[in-house]
């Protein structure tokens, strides 16, 4: 039996896990706490809060409402710690980051959720680098890291339980790319050669077909993920391009349950030309949850297609940056609507830098669900958000 619907309460609990680290900004803004004897220890952090007003229009008047919130945006708040140590020809490193919602639960009081999304060590040299531990996945990784609205707000689908949820908004997750969930892994990254770099890793596999009352899902092999990036200059523009992918097979001890082969391909290009940045990315997948690459919530998946794309542009003038964004995912039935649906997000945002560590954000976002069979799952939610972001 295909049981693929994720209830709103479960999605609300998962919402906290729906964001990624601004890795490049961390390195630039970190505070060094110790630097001696070829050993360093530093910290970085991120704090944000938004006033949000969402206008929800769904099938059935019992859902229609205008809801005000004060909550965090697409990225939750975090504090991270980094270690580096040179030992002979090997550069050792480690990172741990702790992510927290600022919204306490109405039912659990001050039981604020805290989770650890990164806890890994690295060993590197002229031959490249090996990462062992927990970090974000490789499939769809650059798609989300280079989202122009990463420090903004994004979509808050009421169907997904995000309007009233205590966690983050979803940015363009589910309407342009799936979220490369943090997972345990062993990953090798090659040294950068003339702008080219490759990463390959084995990840902890996930159950995709555990829908038998008597059987048990299992995976004989780990999940394989990879990413190739290429940076170069062209006609005065700085170009960053990427291709990433994932592959996994999940079987079941119940012979009546079909084997599910999950495979995905992500790709994109970013072009920076002075004050202008243009980004285009997309993905194609089969047997993969179009929201979460680790199949969070354990819906039973089928070998059906999903694909999506994200088109963005931004322009910086003085201390201001304005960004436009359009994303869409078409899913044949592995998402929240088991008969298939199109998920679409349109957004415009203004970012104003007070200084290197503090910025103000204003954003207007439109999110739509268009069911493939009937309008029972249709949704139109418009959201206005204004807030502040502090980082170090």
VENWOHU-V890335 format. One record per backbone hydrogen bond with DSSP energy under -0.5 kcal/mol. NH is the residue of the N-H (numbers start at 0). CO is the residue of the C=O. E is the energy in kcal/mol with one decimal. If there is no record, write none. Layout:
NH/CO/E + NH/CO/E
This chain:
2/0/-0.9 + 3/1/-0.6 + 6/4/-0.6 + 10/6/-2.2 + 11/7/-2.4 + 12/8/-1.8 + 13/9/-1.9 + 14/10/-1.4 + 15/11/-0.5 + 15/12/-0.6 + 16/13/-1.7 + 17/14/-1.5 + 22/20/-1.7 + 25/21/-2.2 + 26/22/-1.6 + 27/23/-1.1 + 28/24/-2.0 + 29/25/-1.4 + 30/42/-3.1 + 31/29/-0.6 + 32/30/-0.5 + 32/40/-2.7 + 33/40/-1.9 + 35/38/-2.4 + 38/35/-1.2 + 39/83/-3.0 + 40/33/-2.3 + 41/81/-2.3 + 42/30/-2.3 + 43/79/-1.9 + 45/77/-2.3 + 46/389/-3.1 + 48/387/-1.6 + 49/70/-3.1 + 50/385/-3.2 + 51/49/-0.5 + 51/68/-2.9 + 52/383/-2.5 + 53/66/-2.9 + 54/381/-3.2 + 55/53/-0.7 + 55/64/-3.0 + 56/379/-1.8 + 58/377/-1.2 + 62/59/-1.8 + 64/55/-1.2 + 66/53/-2.8 + 66/64/-0.5 + 68/51/-2.8 + 70/49/-2.0 + 72/74/-0.6 + 73/151/-2.2 + 76/99/-1.7 + 77/45/-1.9 + 78/97/-1.7 + 79/43/-3.5 + 80/95/-2.8 + 81/41/-2.6 + 82/93/-2.4 + 83/39/-2.2 + 84/91/-2.4 + 85/37/-2.2 + 86/84/-0.6 + 86/89/-3.0 + 87/85/-0.5 + 89/86/-2.4 + 90/88/-0.5 + 90/123/-2.7 + 91/84/-3.2 + 91/89/-0.7 + 92/121/-2.2 + 93/82/-1.9 + 94/119/-2.4 + 95/80/-2.0 + 96/117/-2.1 + 97/78/-2.6 + 98/114/-3.2 + 99/76/-3.2 + 100/112/-1.6 + 102/165/-0.6 + 103/101/-0.7 + 104/108/-0.8 + 108/104/-0.8 + 110/107/-1.1 + 111/109/-2.5 + 114/98/-2.5 + 116/96/-0.9 + 116/114/-0.7 + 117/96/-0.9 + 118/133/-2.2 + 119/94/-2.3 + 120/131/-2.6 + 121/92/-2.8 + 122/129/-1.8 + 123/90/-2.0 + 124/127/-2.6 + 127/124/-1.8 + 128/188/-2.6 + 129/122/-2.4 + 130/186/-3.2 + 131/120/-2.6 + 132/184/-2.0 + 133/118/-1.9 + 134/182/-1.8 + 136/179/-1.0 + 136/180/-0.5 + 140/137/-1.7 + 143/139/-1.4 + 144/140/-2.3 + 145/141/-1.8 + 146/143/-1.5 + 149/146/-1.6 + 151/148/-2.1 + 154/170/-2.2 + 160/157/-1.4 + 161/156/-2.5 + 167/14/-0.5 + 168/72/-0.8 + 169/154/-2.8 + 170/152/-1.1 + 172/169/-3.3 + 173/176/-2.6 + 174/171/-1.8 + 176/171/-1.1 + 178/290/-2.9 + 180/178/-2.0 + 182/134/-2.8 + 184/132/-2.7 + 185/201/-1.9 + 186/130/-2.5 + 187/199/-3.1 + 188/128/-3.1 + 189/197/-2.9 + 192/195/-2.7 + 195/192/-2.0 + 196/228/-2.4 + 198/226/-2.5 + 199/187/-2.3 + 200/224/-2.6 + 201/185/-2.1 + 202/222/-3.4 + 203/183/-2.0 + 210/208/-1.7 + 217/250/-2.7 + 222/202/-2.1 + 223/246/-2.6 + 224/200/-2.3 + 225/244/-2.0 + 226/198/-2.5 + 227/242/-3.1 + 228/196/-2.8 + 229/240/-2.5 + 230/194/-2.3 + 231/238/-2.2 + 233/236/-2.6 + 236/233/-1.8 + 237/271/-2.6 + 238/231/-3.3 + 238/236/-0.6 + 239/269/-2.7 + 240/229/-2.3 + 241/267/-2.2 + 242/227/-2.1 + 243/265/-2.6 + 244/225/-2.3 + 245/263/-1.9 + 246/223/-2.1 + 247/261/-2.5 + 249/259/-2.6 + 250/217/-3.1 + 252/215/-2.1 + 254/252/-0.7 + 256/253/-2.0 + 257/255/-0.5 + 259/249/-2.5 + 260/258/-0.6 + 261/247/-3.6 + 261/259/-0.6 + 262/285/-2.3 + 263/245/-2.1 + 264/283/-2.9 + 265/243/-3.2 + 266/281/-2.2 + 267/241/-1.7 + 268/279/-2.4 + 269/239/-3.1 + 270/277/-2.9 + 271/237/-2.4 + 272/270/-0.5 + 272/275/-3.1 + 275/272/-2.0 + 276/313/-2.3 + 277/270/-2.6 + 278/311/-2.5 + 279/268/-2.3 + 280/309/-2.3 + 281/266/-2.4 + 282/307/-2.3 + 283/264/-2.4 + 284/305/-2.9 + 285/262/-2.3 + 286/303/-1.9 + 292/178/-2.3 + 294/291/-1.6 + 297/294/-2.2 + 299/2/-1.8 + 300/207/-3.0 + 300/298/-0.5 + 303/301/-2.2 + 305/284/-2.2 + 306/329/-2.2 + 307/282/-2.1 + 308/327/-2.2 + 309/280/-2.6 + 310/325/-2.9 + 311/278/-2.7 + 312/323/-1.9 + 313/276/-2.5 + 314/321/-2.3 + 315/274/-2.2 + 316/319/-2.5 + 319/316/-1.9 + 320/350/-2.4 + 321/314/-2.4 + 322/348/-2.7 + 323/312/-3.0 + 324/346/-2.4 + 325/310/-2.2 + 326/344/-2.8 + 327/308/-2.4 + 328/342/-2.7 + 329/306/-3.4 + 330/328/-0.5 + 330/340/-2.6 + 331/304/-2.5 + 337/335/-0.7 + 339/336/-1.9 + 340/330/-1.9 + 341/369/-2.2 + 342/328/-3.0 + 343/367/-2.5 + 344/326/-2.8 + 345/365/-2.6 + 346/324/-2.5 + 347/363/-2.1 + 348/322/-2.4 + 349/361/-3.0 + 350/320/-3.1 + 351/359/-2.8 + 352/318/-3.2 + 353/351/-0.7 + 353/357/-2.2 + 354/357/-1.7 + 358/388/-2.3 + 359/351/-2.9 + 360/386/-2.7 + 361/349/-2.1 + 362/384/-3.0 + 363/347/-2.5 + 364/382/-3.0 + 365/345/-3.0 + 366/380/-2.4 + 367/343/-2.6 + 368/378/-2.2 + 369/341/-2.5 + 370/368/-0.5 + 371/339/-2.5 + 377/374/-1.3 + 378/368/-1.7 + 379/56/-2.4 + 380/366/-2.5 + 381/54/-2.0 + 382/364/-3.1 + 383/52/-2.4 + 384/362/-2.8 + 385/50/-2.2 + 386/360/-2.7 + 387/48/-1.9 + 388/358/-2.8 + 389/46/-3.4 + 390/356/-2.5 + 391/44/-2.0
